Amino acid sequence: MAKRLTRKQRLLRRGPLVIWLTLVWVLLWGTLDLGTLVFGLSVALLVSVLFPAPPIRTGMVLRPFQLLRLIGYLAWDLVISTMRVTWQALRFGPNATAGIVAARLHVDSDHLTALIASAISLAPGQFVLQIDRVDRICYVYALCIDDEESVRREVARLERFVVAAVGSAEQREMLQEAG
């Protein structure tokens, strides 16, 4: 049986949403003054109370150290990918090699799949064209590929980083069993 939250707990859980909506309000108005901040906070509170978002159960567990490792990996990948794409553009111009690679994921979670696909598409030179949800396949367009297996290895490595950072214990175990 699910535990009912108290009113105070529900309000506290809305805190990040209220802060985010207030920030968006201030950014849309383009000025940071007391009136904009108070009115933005009022609108954010009103929206969060009148249109409450349903609770989302992701099963994700945030591990701060692993999240820092993931961020570091993504930053490093961003630098390396930028240099790789620049080199290919300078060396081959419009004749640079590219292809579509089918990379199978091991985890079976919509949230993790979306995170992995977003992380793949973050750096230049690669992006996810399509996701086959049933077979857990990401179709990745990759620029500068030497062989398809290197793209699959990169996707598998990124999947390990994402699962280590926010995956559940079962998902981490499933990934370890897969190799």
Secondary structure as GFF3:
##gff-version 3
##sequence-region A 1 179
A	DSSP	alpha_helix	7	13	.	.	.	ID=ss1
A	DSSP	alpha_helix	15	29	.	.	.	ID=ss2
A	DSSP	alpha_helix	34	50	.	.	.	ID=ss3
A	DSSP	alpha_helix	64	92	.	.	.	ID=ss4
A	DSSP	three_ten_helix	93	95	.	.	.	ID=ss5
A	DSSP	beta_strand	98	104	.	.	.	ID=ss6
A	DSSP	alpha_helix	110	122	.	.	.	ID=ss7
A	DSSP	beta_strand	126	132	.	.	.	ID=ss8
A	DSSP	beta_strand	137	143	.	.	.	ID=ss9
A	DSSP	alpha_helix	148	166	.	.	.	ID=ss10
A	DSSP	alpha_helix	169	178	.	.	.	ID=ss11
###
